Amino acid sequence: HSKTCRRPVRVQNRMRTTRCRFGFPRPVLRRTLVLDESKKYRIPGVTSRPYYLARNPAETHVNDYNSAILLAWGANIDVQFIPSNSKDVVNYITAYTTKGEKAKRSDKGSLDKYALQGMTKSKAIFQLGFEICERKEVGLLELVDDLMGHENFQFDMGHVFIPSDAKDKRLRMLVPKNQLKDDDLVYQTNWLDTYYPNRSVKLEKFSLYNIMINFEVITIQKDAKSRRNRVPSKDKKTKKNLGKKYAKNDDDETEFEDDESIEFEKDVENSDQYHVRNPLSPFYDHADKYESGDKVEIQKFPTKWMRKMKQKVARFFLPRLIWEDIVSVEDYYSRLVRVFVPWRNEEGILEVYEKSTYAEVWKQYLENLKNEDERAWEDITKLLAGYTKLQNEEAELGERMEQIKKAKEALEVDEEVEE
């Protein structure tokens, strides 16, 4: 749940409580139920809905989906059943799909206007198309995806930028002068200098990449109004214990054979692009250890904690690798090591691995990872292969644009000479 999804409600006009406005968690059922409005069937404690899909305990926080559509679509879906008497839904869909766009309502005399300005036919058509694009109603993120050539149907997730700059070249924010004390740090706390090196021993074996896509840093306050910033309860039960208690209390709804549960876990793991259930993979989601909202302490900083969140998509910078430049090669591999190799002391990474260069450290780490778990090794190599491909495409695009620019300048010169 997020801090905005819960709404206050009354139960039988007496007790006040909060309930998720999206209806999560959904009830665990053996079969799908389509409710009859005339009989007013309801499931106690659950937001009223015209139907309930069959679910096992692991799907209580999953959107409604259809297996065949999910397989064909290959991305997140949220399908809804539309009863035969739902006129409002039909009207909404019809109106939405047939509405006109302002971008297409261009003046009929636009081409004539451009012709009077002395434009050629090709330039006039280009200008008209440019104006249509300017008037098109589109969100900023969709616009960026369109310009970058990204597909618009793969996923919709939050992003996090992972810094990888060297310690002596890193940008830092200064602490305001009125908040600066003699025993305080001069710079604001950050992931590379503060949070990651002082992470809990529970997260010792995980890389900066893995922790930043799964955890956010929060400031704990004793009198915090939101649960997000409250001090974690010492007697909080673990996810494993809660699961056992839930299974005992709801025998009728959670009777699943052990073999079925195991197969379900395998399906979840195999359905992902990466191995999110593998602790050695950079995409490991910690779902077997922490629930969303669970907090983990940060050593030496009692007011700062790491909070488990929904896994985000990582962005990080890698310079183009120029093998002829030794400095470029070392900078490239040092960034990879900081992001993907677990470490405590940044300045002691070479000493720990007993190597003289970061390129050697990276090579040794990949060899060890491949010998220990080939699936985790495949995840890293697949991710970096995508980055390398993107870098090459950007370099080729830059070269082509430069060639087009030079050709255009040469053409303009030729036209001037002819005149």
C-alpha positions as CSV (number, residue, x, y, z in Angstrom):
1,H,0.0,0.0,0.0
2,S,1.0,3.6,-0.5
3,K,0.2,6.5,1.8
4,T,-2.5,7.8,-0.6
5,C,-4.5,4.6,-1.3
6,R,-6.2,4.2,2.1
7,R,-9.5,5.9,2.9
8,P,-11.5,6.2,6.1
9,V,-14.7,4.1,6.1
10,R,-17.4,3.1,8.5
11,V,-18.2,-0.5,9.2
12,Q,-22.0,-0.9,9.8
13,N,-22.2,2.8,10.7
14,R,-20.3,2.2,13.9
15,M,-16.6,1.5,13.8
16,R,-14.3,3.7,11.8
17,T,-11.3,2.1,10.0
18,T,-9.3,2.6,6.8
19,R,-9.6,0.5,3.6
20,C,-7.7,0.5,0.4
21,R,-9.7,2.3,-2.3
22,F,-8.4,-0.1,-4.9
23,G,-9.7,-3.2,-3.1
24,F,-6.3,-4.7,-2.0
25,P,-5.7,-7.2,-0.7
26,R,-8.1,-9.2,-2.9
27,P,-9.8,-12.3,-1.3
28,V,-8.3,-15.8,-1.7
29,L,-10.8,-18.0,-3.6
30,R,-10.7,-21.4,-5.2
31,R,-12.9,-20.3,-8.2
32,T,-14.0,-17.2,-9.9
33,L,-17.3,-15.7,-8.7
34,V,-19.7,-13.4,-10.7
35,L,-22.1,-11.9,-8.2
36,D,-25.9,-11.5,-8.8
37,E,-26.9,-7.9,-8.0
38,S,-30.5,-9.0,-7.2
39,K,-29.3,-11.2,-4.4
40,K,-26.6,-8.8,-3.3
41,Y,-23.9,-11.3,-2.5
42,R,-20.9,-9.8,-0.7
43,I,-17.7,-11.1,0.9
44,P,-17.4,-9.7,4.4
45,G,-14.6,-7.1,4.9
46,V,-14.0,-6.8,1.1
47,T,-14.8,-3.8,-1.1
48,S,-18.0,-4.6,-3.0
49,R,-17.3,-5.7,-6.6
50,P,-19.4,-7.4,-9.3
51,Y,-17.0,-10.3,-9.5
52,Y,-14.0,-11.9,-7.7
53,L,-11.3,-13.9,-9.5
54,A,-9.8,-17.1,-8.3
55,R,-6.6,-16.4,-6.4
56,N,-4.0,-18.2,-4.3
57,P,-2.4,-16.4,-1.3
58,A,0.5,-15.1,-3.4
59,E,-1.9,-13.2,-5.7
60,T,-3.8,-11.1,-3.2
61,H,-1.9,-7.9,-4.2
62,V,-1.9,-8.6,-8.0
63,N,-4.1,-6.8,-10.5
64,D,-6.9,-8.7,-12.2
65,Y,-5.5,-10.6,-15.2
66,N,-6.2,-13.2,-17.8
67,S,-3.5,-15.8,-18.4
68,A,-3.9,-15.9,-22.2
69,I,-3.9,-12.0,-22.5
70,L,-0.9,-11.8,-20.2
71,L,1.0,-14.3,-22.2
72,A,0.3,-12.5,-25.5
73,W,0.8,-9.0,-24.1
74,G,4.0,-9.7,-22.2
75,A,3.6,-6.7,-19.8
76,N,1.4,-5.5,-16.9
77,I,-2.3,-5.6,-17.4
78,D,-5.4,-4.7,-15.4
79,V,-8.4,-6.3,-17.1
80,Q,-11.9,-5.9,-15.9
81,F,-15.0,-7.9,-16.5
82,I,-17.8,-5.8,-18.1
83,P,-21.4,-7.2,-17.4
84,S,-23.9,-7.2,-20.2
85,N,-26.0,-4.4,-18.5
86,S,-23.0,-2.0,-18.0
87,K,-24.2,0.8,-20.3
88,D,-22.0,3.5,-18.6
89,V,-18.8,1.5,-19.3
90,V,-19.8,0.9,-22.9
91,N,-20.6,4.6,-23.4
92,Y,-17.3,5.7,-21.8
93,I,-15.2,3.3,-24.0
94,T,-17.0,4.5,-27.1
95,A,-16.6,8.2,-26.3
96,Y,-12.9,7.7,-25.4
97,T,-12.0,5.8,-28.6
98,T,-13.8,8.2,-30.9
99,K,-12.9,11.6,-29.5
100,G,-11.0,13.9,-31.8
101,E,-7.6,15.5,-31.1
102,K,-6.9,19.2,-31.3
103,A,-3.7,18.4,-33.2
104,K,-5.7,17.2,-36.2
105,R,-7.9,20.3,-36.4
106,S,-5.5,22.3,-38.5
107,D,-6.6,25.3,-40.5
108,K,-7.5,24.4,-44.0
109,G,-5.6,27.3,-45.4
110,S,-2.3,26.4,-43.8
111,L,-0.7,25.1,-46.9
112,D,-1.8,28.1,-48.9
113,K,-0.3,30.4,-46.2
114,Y,3.0,28.6,-46.4
115,A,2.9,28.8,-50.2
116,L,2.5,32.5,-50.0
117,Q,5.6,32.7,-47.8
118,G,7.6,31.3,-50.6
119,M,8.1,27.8,-49.1
120,T,8.6,24.8,-51.3
121,K,6.0,22.0,-51.1
122,S,8.3,19.7,-49.0
123,K,9.1,22.5,-46.5
124,A,5.4,23.4,-46.2
125,I,4.4,19.8,-45.5
126,F,7.2,19.6,-43.0
127,Q,6.0,22.8,-41.2
128,L,2.4,21.6,-41.2
129,G,3.5,18.2,-39.6
130,F,5.6,20.1,-37.1
131,E,2.6,22.2,-36.0
132,I,0.4,19.2,-35.7
133,C,3.0,17.5,-33.4
134,E,3.2,20.7,-31.3
135,R,-0.6,20.7,-30.7
136,K,-0.8,17.0,-29.9
137,E,-1.8,16.4,-26.3
138,V,0.8,14.0,-24.9
139,G,2.5,13.5,-21.5
140,L,6.1,14.3,-21.0
141,L,7.2,10.7,-20.3
142,E,5.3,9.5,-23.4
143,L,6.9,12.2,-25.5
144,V,10.4,11.2,-24.3
145,D,9.7,7.5,-25.1
146,D,8.5,8.5,-28.6
147,L,11.5,10.6,-29.3
148,M,13.9,7.9,-28.0
149,G,12.1,5.2,-30.0
150,H,11.1,3.2,-26.9
151,E,8.2,0.8,-27.0
152,N,5.2,2.1,-25.1
153,F,3.7,-1.1,-23.8
154,Q,6.5,-2.9,-21.9
155,F,6.3,-1.6,-18.3
156,D,5.4,1.3,-16.1
157,M,7.7,1.5,-13.1
158,G,9.5,4.1,-11.0
159,H,13.1,4.9,-11.9
160,V,16.2,5.4,-9.6
161,F,19.5,6.9,-10.7
162,I,22.6,5.0,-9.3
163,P,25.7,7.3,-9.0
164,S,29.0,5.7,-10.0
165,D,31.5,8.6,-10.0
166,A,34.9,8.3,-8.4
167,K,35.2,9.6,-4.8
168,D,37.4,12.6,-5.9
169,K,35.2,13.5,-8.8
170,R,31.8,13.1,-7.1
171,L,29.3,16.0,-6.9
172,R,28.0,16.6,-3.3
173,M,25.6,18.9,-1.6
174,L,26.9,21.1,1.3
175,V,25.1,21.2,4.6
176,P,23.4,24.6,5.1
177,K,25.6,26.9,7.2
178,N,22.8,27.4,9.8
179,Q,22.6,23.6,10.3
180,L,26.4,22.9,10.4
181,K,27.9,21.8,13.7
182,D,31.4,21.0,14.8
183,D,30.8,17.2,14.9
184,D,28.7,17.0,11.8
185,L,29.6,16.2,8.2
186,V,30.3,19.1,5.8
187,Y,28.4,17.3,3.0
188,Q,24.9,16.0,2.9
189,T,24.6,12.3,3.4
190,N,24.3,10.2,0.2
191,W,24.3,6.7,-1.0
192,L,28.0,6.3,-2.0
193,D,29.6,8.1,0.9
194,T,27.1,7.3,3.7
195,Y,24.3,4.9,3.3
196,Y,25.8,2.0,1.3
197,P,29.1,1.7,3.2
198,N,27.2,1.7,6.6
199,R,24.4,-0.6,5.5
200,S,23.2,-3.3,7.9
201,V,25.1,-6.6,8.1
202,K,21.9,-8.2,6.9
203,L,22.6,-6.6,3.5
204,E,26.3,-7.3,3.5
205,K,26.4,-9.4,0.4
206,F,24.3,-7.2,-1.8
207,S,25.6,-4.6,-4.3
208,L,24.8,-0.9,-4.5
209,Y,22.7,-1.7,-7.6
210,N,20.6,-4.3,-5.8
211,I,20.0,-2.2,-2.7
212,M,19.1,1.0,-4.5
213,I,16.4,-0.6,-6.7
214,N,14.8,-2.3,-3.6
215,F,15.2,0.2,-0.8
216,E,14.8,3.9,-0.2
217,V,16.4,6.0,2.6
218,I,14.0,7.6,5.1
219,T,14.4,9.8,8.2
220,I,12.8,8.3,11.3
221,Q,10.8,10.6,13.6
222,K,9.3,9.7,16.9
223,D,6.2,11.8,16.4
224,A,5.8,11.1,12.7
225,K,2.2,11.1,11.5
226,S,2.8,8.8,8.6
227,R,3.7,5.1,9.1
228,R,6.4,5.5,6.6
229,N,8.6,7.6,9.0
230,R,7.7,6.0,12.3
231,V,10.2,4.1,14.4
232,P,9.8,0.4,13.5
233,S,8.1,-1.8,16.2
234,K,10.5,-4.1,18.0
235,D,7.9,-6.9,18.3
236,K,6.9,-6.8,14.7
237,K,6.4,-10.3,13.4
238,T,8.3,-11.5,10.4
239,K,6.7,-12.2,7.0
240,K,7.4,-15.9,7.5
241,N,5.6,-16.0,10.8
242,L,2.7,-13.9,9.5
243,G,2.3,-16.4,6.7
244,K,2.1,-19.3,9.0
245,K,-0.5,-17.6,11.2
246,Y,-2.6,-16.6,8.1
247,A,-2.6,-20.2,6.9
248,K,-3.8,-21.5,10.2
249,N,-6.7,-19.1,10.5
250,D,-7.9,-19.4,6.9
251,D,-7.8,-23.1,6.3
252,D,-10.8,-23.0,3.9
253,E,-9.2,-20.4,1.7
254,T,-5.6,-21.5,1.7
255,E,-5.7,-25.3,1.1
256,F,-3.0,-25.6,-1.5
257,E,-0.8,-28.6,-1.9
258,D,2.9,-28.1,-1.2
259,D,3.7,-29.3,-4.7
260,E,1.4,-26.6,-6.2
261,S,3.0,-23.9,-4.1
262,I,6.5,-25.0,-5.3
263,E,5.4,-25.0,-8.9
264,F,3.8,-21.6,-8.5
265,E,7.1,-20.2,-7.1
266,K,8.9,-21.7,-10.1
267,D,6.5,-20.1,-12.5
268,V,7.0,-16.7,-10.9
269,E,10.8,-17.0,-11.2
270,N,10.7,-18.2,-14.8
271,S,8.2,-15.6,-15.9
272,D,10.5,-12.7,-15.2
273,Q,13.1,-11.3,-17.6
274,Y,15.7,-11.6,-14.8
275,H,16.0,-14.0,-11.9
276,V,14.4,-11.9,-9.2
277,R,14.3,-14.8,-6.7
278,N,18.0,-15.5,-7.0
279,P,20.0,-13.8,-4.1
280,L,23.1,-13.6,-6.2
281,S,21.4,-11.7,-9.0
282,P,21.5,-7.9,-9.0
283,F,17.7,-8.0,-9.6
284,Y,17.0,-10.1,-6.4
285,D,13.8,-8.5,-4.9
286,H,14.2,-9.7,-1.2
287,A,10.6,-10.8,-1.2
288,D,11.4,-13.8,0.9
289,K,12.9,-11.6,3.6
290,Y,11.1,-8.3,3.6
291,E,7.6,-7.0,2.9
292,S,7.0,-3.6,1.3
293,G,7.4,-1.0,4.1
294,D,9.8,-3.0,6.3
295,K,12.7,-1.0,7.6
296,V,16.4,-1.9,8.0
297,E,18.8,0.1,10.1
298,I,21.8,2.0,8.8
299,Q,24.9,1.8,11.1
300,K,26.2,5.1,12.7
301,F,23.1,7.0,11.6
302,P,20.3,6.2,14.0
303,T,17.8,8.6,12.3
304,K,18.3,7.1,8.9
305,W,16.8,3.8,7.9
306,M,16.4,1.8,4.6
307,R,12.8,1.1,3.8
308,K,11.7,-1.8,1.4
309,M,9.8,-0.6,-1.6
310,K,8.5,-1.9,-4.9
311,Q,11.5,-2.7,-7.1
312,K,12.4,0.2,-9.4
313,V,14.2,0.4,-12.8
314,A,17.8,1.5,-12.4
315,R,19.6,4.1,-14.5
316,F,23.3,4.6,-14.3
317,F,26.0,6.2,-16.4
318,L,28.7,4.3,-18.2
319,P,31.2,6.2,-20.4
320,R,32.0,4.9,-23.9
321,L,34.8,2.4,-23.6
322,I,37.9,3.5,-25.6
323,W,40.5,0.7,-25.4
324,E,43.3,2.9,-26.6
325,D,42.9,5.2,-23.6
326,I,44.0,3.6,-20.3
327,V,42.3,6.3,-18.2
328,S,39.0,5.7,-20.0
329,V,39.3,1.9,-19.5
330,E,39.9,2.2,-15.8
331,D,37.1,4.7,-15.3
332,Y,34.7,2.4,-17.1
333,Y,35.5,-0.6,-15.0
334,S,35.7,1.3,-11.7
335,R,32.1,2.4,-12.3
336,L,31.0,-1.2,-12.9
337,V,32.7,-2.3,-9.7
338,R,31.1,0.4,-7.6
339,V,27.7,-0.4,-8.9
340,F,27.7,-4.2,-9.1
341,V,30.4,-5.6,-6.8
342,P,29.6,-5.5,-3.0
343,W,32.0,-3.4,-1.0
344,R,32.4,-1.6,2.4
345,N,35.4,0.6,2.0
346,E,35.5,2.2,-1.5
347,E,39.2,3.0,-1.3
348,G,40.0,-0.6,-0.2
349,I,38.4,-2.4,-3.1
350,L,41.6,-3.1,-5.0
351,E,43.3,-4.3,-1.8
352,V,40.5,-6.7,-0.9
353,Y,40.6,-8.4,-4.3
354,E,44.4,-8.2,-4.4
355,K,44.4,-6.5,-7.8
356,S,46.1,-3.5,-9.2
357,T,43.3,-2.3,-11.6
358,Y,39.5,-2.3,-11.5
359,A,39.5,-4.1,-14.8
360,E,41.1,-7.1,-13.1
361,V,38.7,-6.8,-10.2
362,W,35.7,-6.9,-12.6
363,K,37.1,-9.9,-14.5
364,Q,37.7,-11.8,-11.3
365,Y,34.2,-11.0,-9.9
366,L,32.5,-12.2,-13.1
367,E,34.5,-15.4,-13.1
368,N,33.6,-16.2,-9.5
369,L,29.9,-15.3,-10.1
370,K,29.7,-17.6,-13.1
371,N,31.3,-20.5,-11.2
372,E,28.9,-20.0,-8.2
373,D,25.7,-19.3,-10.1
374,E,25.5,-19.0,-13.9
375,R,21.9,-17.5,-13.8
376,A,23.1,-14.5,-11.8
377,W,26.0,-14.1,-14.2
378,E,23.6,-14.2,-17.2
379,D,21.5,-11.3,-15.6
380,I,24.5,-9.0,-15.3
381,T,25.9,-9.8,-18.8
382,K,22.4,-9.4,-20.4
383,L,21.9,-6.0,-18.7
384,L,25.4,-4.7,-19.7
385,A,24.9,-6.0,-23.3
386,G,21.8,-3.8,-23.6
387,Y,23.8,-0.8,-22.3
388,T,26.6,-1.5,-24.8
389,K,24.2,-1.8,-27.7
390,L,22.5,1.5,-26.7
391,Q,25.9,3.3,-26.5
392,N,26.9,2.0,-30.0
393,E,23.6,3.1,-31.5
394,E,24.0,6.6,-29.9
395,A,27.5,6.8,-31.3
396,E,26.4,5.8,-34.8
397,L,23.5,8.3,-34.6
398,G,25.9,11.0,-33.6
399,E,28.2,10.2,-36.5
400,R,25.3,10.2,-39.0
401,M,24.0,13.5,-37.7
402,E,27.4,15.0,-38.2
403,Q,27.6,13.7,-41.7
404,I,24.1,15.1,-42.5
405,K,25.1,18.4,-41.0
406,K,28.2,18.6,-43.2
407,A,26.3,17.5,-46.3
408,K,23.7,20.2,-45.7
409,E,26.4,22.9,-45.2
410,A,28.0,21.7,-48.5
411,L,24.6,21.9,-50.3
412,E,24.0,25.4,-49.1
413,V,27.4,26.5,-50.3
414,D,26.7,24.9,-53.8
415,E,23.4,26.8,-54.0
416,E,25.1,30.1,-53.2
417,V,27.7,29.4,-55.9
418,E,25.0,28.7,-58.5
419,E,23.2,32.0,-57.6
